Amino acid sequence: MNPAAGVGRASAVGPVRGPADDRLDPASVPGARRGALRRVAALGRSEGVLLRRNGLAVVIALALPVSAVLGLRSSPELAGVIGSDTGAAVVTAVAAVSLNLFVYYHLVTALVARREELVLKRLRTGEPSDLEILAGTAAPVVAVAWAQIALAALAAAIWFDVTRPVNLLLVVAAIVLGTAVFVLLATASTALTPTVELAQATTTPMLVIPLILSGLYLPLADLPRTVELVGRLLPLTPVVDLLRLGLSGTTTDGRTVDFAGSLAPAVPSVLTLLAWTVVGGLATRRWFRWEPRR
C-alpha cells in the first residue's frame, strides 16, 4: 500500500479528485474498475489490520450484539418501544447503534489519525483517487458493522420468535443508506476534529442527540411536538423507522401494515436519508482536509 513516489498533488483543503481512470479509453474501463477495486481492497486490508490491533474497537464489535440481545431479553418495555416483535427489536437496536457508534465514531478517529500522521497526504501522491482512499479507509469499519447486524439477526433467530420481515427491501435500504450517511458525516466531522484526543468531544453531539431522539429508547410521540419534529429530521431516526417498518410492519403512528402498505410510509424516511447523504457529501467535498492544519 506504499504510495508511489512523485510530485504531490495534495492540498490542505480542496475538491475531491476524480479517479485517474476517467481519462482512459472506454475500452479499458472494465480494467480500470478492477484496478480501483484492487486499490480499495488493499487499503481496506491495511485498515483492517489496524482495526484488529485496536483493543477497544474489538471489544465493542464483539460485545454490541450480545449486549443488545441480553438487554432486550431482560427489558420487554424497551422492546415495546420499537415494536412488539422482540427479534426485530434486537436487529433494529444493533443496526442503529452500530451505524451511530461504531461506524461514525471509529471512522472519525481513524481518518483524523491518518491525516495527522500525513498518511492521507502521502496516499494522494500515489495512484488511488480520493474516493478510493476514503472507501478503503471506511471498508473495514462498515464490514464489521454489517457483521454485527448479521450476528444480531442470527442471535434473534436463535433466542426469539422471529417473524418473516414484512418488507426486506426497506431493511436493506435502511442499512445501506444509513451506512452511507454516517460514513459521510464521519468524513465531514473530521474538519471539526484537530486531533484524535479531541474526537470524543467533537463527536459527542452526533453520537448522543440522534440516538436519544431516534425513537429507539422512547417513543417520539410522547415528546413535545417541536422535539419530535427535530428528532424526525435527524439522521438516525429514519434508519430506525425503516427497520421497524421493514421488519415488523409497524409505522411511526403505531399501525401495522403489509408489504404494499409499507411502501408509502417509507417515503419520508428514505427522502430524509437521501437528503443527509447529499449534505454529508457536500460537507465532505467542501471541508475535508487531507493534511494537518499548520
HELIX and SHEET records of a PDB file:
HELIX    1   1 ALA A   20  ARG A   23  5                                   4    
HELIX    2   2 PRO A   26  SER A   28  5                                   3    
HELIX    3   3 VAL A   29  ARG A   52  1                                  24    
HELIX    4   4 GLY A   55  ARG A   73  1                                  19    
HELIX    5   5 PRO A   76  VAL A   81  1                                   6    
HELIX    6   6 THR A   86  VAL A   97  1                                  12    
HELIX    7   7 SER A   98  TYR A  105  3                                   8    
HELIX    8   8 HIS A  106  GLU A  116  1                                  11    
HELIX    9   9 VAL A  119  ARG A  124  1                                   6    
HELIX   10  10 ASP A  130  TRP A  159  1                                  30    
HELIX   11  11 LEU A  168  SER A  189  1                                  22    
HELIX   12  12 THR A  190  LEU A  192  5                                   3    
HELIX   13  13 VAL A  196  LEU A  198  5                                   3    
HELIX   14  14 ALA A  199  ILE A  212  1                                  14    
HELIX   15  15 LEU A  220  ASP A  222  5                                   3    
HELIX   16  16 ARG A  225  LEU A  233  1                                   9    
HELIX   17  17 THR A  237  SER A  248  1                                  12    
HELIX   18  18 PHE A  259  TRP A  287  1                                  29    
END                                                                             
